[in-house]
Amino acid sequence: MIENEIRIKASLVAGEQEEYTSDFVVHGIYFGEGDPEQGGRHWNFTRNLGEDDEGVCTVKEIQQVTVYGGIIRFTLARDSVTCEFDEEAAEETGVRKLLIDYNIDDDTWRSLLKQAKFVFDGEEYFEVTS
């Protein structure tokens, strides 16, 4: 069953990069509400822009779903994210529209914005709003 929309209030918000080797760097933005082992919900969007780039990877934690591509709209704002999936990705993730609200400090916002620009590099559906 596909839910039309899910809204979470993320208490964990991060924009990070992990360098596994000099040419394998994973950029990511991470959002979490509660403990995923106790019914909490976590959504991660990552990408490696190197030669192994498979596009944007969406992970619904804990390792419930991993999908490459399938996003038709991703809007990043200072206090929220809206992510809409195409029909195939909606079937995989169980949701058509993901709404994530958060309250973050300026440093977290800067790192979130920086990493989001890497994750969604070249993706026409990506938008940043004020």
C-alpha positions in Angstrom: 0.0 0.0 0.0 1.3 3.4 -0.9 0.6 6.4 1.4 -0.1 9.6 -0.3 2.0 11.6 2.1 4.1 11.1 5.2 5.2 14.0 7.5 7.9 13.7 10.1 9.5 16.1 12.5 13.2 15.4 12.3 15.3 15.9 15.4 18.4 14.5 13.7 19.4 16.5 10.7 22.9 16.4 9.1 24.8 17.2 5.9 28.0 15.1 5.8 30.5 13.6 3.4 32.5 10.5 4.0 35.8 9.9 2.1 36.4 6.2 1.7 39.2 6.7 -0.9 40.4 9.8 -2.7 38.0 9.1 -5.6 35.1 7.6 -3.6 33.5 10.3 -1.6 29.9 9.9 -0.5 27.9 13.1 0.1 24.7 12.8 2.2 21.9 14.6 3.9 20.2 12.8 6.7 16.9 13.2 8.6 15.7 11.2 11.5 12.7 11.2 13.9 13.0 8.9 16.9 14.8 5.5 17.2 14.4 3.6 14.0 14.4 0.3 16.0 11.4 1.6 18.0 9.2 2.8 15.2 11.1 6.0 14.4 11.6 7.1 10.8 14.9 8.0 9.2 15.4 9.0 5.5 18.8 9.5 3.9 19.8 10.9 0.5 23.3 10.2 -0.7 25.4 10.2 -3.8 29.0 9.5 -5.0 29.9 11.8 -7.8 32.8 9.7 -9.0 32.9 7.2 -11.8 30.7 4.9 -9.8 27.9 7.4 -9.6 24.5 5.7 -9.8 22.5 8.8 -9.1 20.7 9.9 -5.9 20.3 7.0 -3.4 17.3 7.2 -1.1 17.4 5.0 2.0 14.5 4.5 4.3 16.0 3.3 7.5 16.8 0.9 9.0 17.7 -0.5 5.6 14.0 -1.0 4.9 14.3 0.4 1.4 17.1 1.6 -0.9 16.2 3.2 -4.2 18.3 4.9 -6.9 16.6 7.7 -8.7 12.8 8.0 -8.8 12.6 11.5 -7.3 10.5 13.9 -9.4 10.7 16.9 -7.0 13.0 17.8 -4.1 12.6 21.1 -2.4 15.0 22.1 0.4 14.1 25.0 2.7 15.6 26.4 5.9 13.0 24.5 8.0 11.7 21.7 5.8 12.1 19.3 2.9 9.5 18.1 0.4 10.4 15.1 -1.7 8.1 13.6 -4.3 8.6 10.2 -5.9 7.6 8.8 -9.2 5.2 5.8 -9.2 7.9 3.1 -9.2 9.9 4.7 -6.3 6.6 5.4 -4.5 5.8 1.6 -4.7 9.3 0.9 -3.3 9.3 3.5 -0.5 5.6 3.2 0.3 4.9 6.9 -0.1 4.3 9.4 -2.9 5.3 12.6 -1.0 7.6 12.9 2.0 7.4 16.0 4.1 10.2 16.6 6.7 10.1 19.5 9.1 13.0 20.5 11.3 14.5 23.3 13.4 18.3 23.6 12.9 21.0 26.0 13.7 22.9 28.0 11.1 26.0 25.7 11.0 23.7 22.6 10.4 21.9 24.6 7.7 25.1 25.5 5.9 26.4 21.9 5.9 22.9 20.6 4.8 22.8 23.0 1.9 26.4 22.3 0.9 25.9 18.5 0.8 22.5 18.8 -0.8 24.1 20.6 -3.7 26.5 17.7 -4.2 23.7 15.0 -3.7 21.5 16.7 -6.3 24.2 17.9 -8.7 22.7 18.3 -12.2 19.2 17.2 -11.1 16.6 19.6 -12.6 14.0 18.7 -10.0 16.1 20.0 -7.1 15.2 23.4 -5.7 16.3 25.5 -2.7 13.7 28.0 -1.3 14.1 30.6 1.4 
